[in-house]
Amino acid sequence: MFARILPVLCCLGLVAGCANDVTPRKFHNAPEIKGPELSLAFLRPDRRGMEDVLPTKGRLAGRTIPVSSVYDIRLKPREVVLTFDDGPVPGRTDSILDTLDEFGVKATFLMVGEMAHRHPETVRKVAARGHSIGSHSWGHPNLAKMSFDQAVAEIKRGEEAIRAAGAGPVKFFRFPYLADTSRLRTYMAARGVVVLDVDIDSKDYFKTGPTQVAARTMSTLHRQGGGIILFHDLQTRTAAMLPGFLAMLKREGYSVVHIVPADRPSMRLVFAN
Ligand SMILES: [Zn+2]
């Protein structure tokens, strides 16, 4: 159901969830923050860690960071992590993969289980191209509004669909609409699954053109200095803006950090960057 109607509804701007997906609540309302936050992690002093795998100077492809908890994602100024939610979508996801290859960078795809179930060949393609894959639930519900047991079932079903499609164990997760609860975050952490929050919202679900998406994202990036960027491979405008956006990142001296699950850091991935 989700796979059939969401692209259409998102394009029409009729799904509040698409917009809620990137609510800035977590970064502007400190009292509500339940878990460790990623926002502005790169500004904290003395956090340079052992995750420094590769030098980044003069290259768009930056470090590869093995991640076993949110605390491992410690970015420096001008470092970004690219994340793509709500796919995979044949065509749009393929275009994004080609662009990422063109620039030699790796991203993280937070997939909806139902989409992965429908398009397993695209899931395998994302994995084969060396990107990280995480889950975004099975059907993209607001997990914070469900019972704990229902939410857990949704999460597990999504993970299983992605695993069954050929992505291997799922170690990253993003809450649909960024709607979490402290109990669910604790549950995910206990299972060794890293919840990815958002620092920079591209708002690529707004009905604007690719140029506006790139400009808006760069503007936020300039203010924040770096961080985890949220895109949606569901959106055609995102695929369209990505080459220009990555060119801007490169021109301005940013580097794209690849996060990988710490329990299976691939040497191939480390040295491929
Ligand atoms: Zn989403």
Boltz pocket constraint, residues with backbone or C-beta under 6 A from the ligand:
constraints:
  - pocket:
      binder: B
      contacts: [[A, 17], [A, 21], [A, 85], [A, 86], [A, 136], [A, 140], [A, 175], [A, 176], [A, 177]]
      max_distance: 6.0
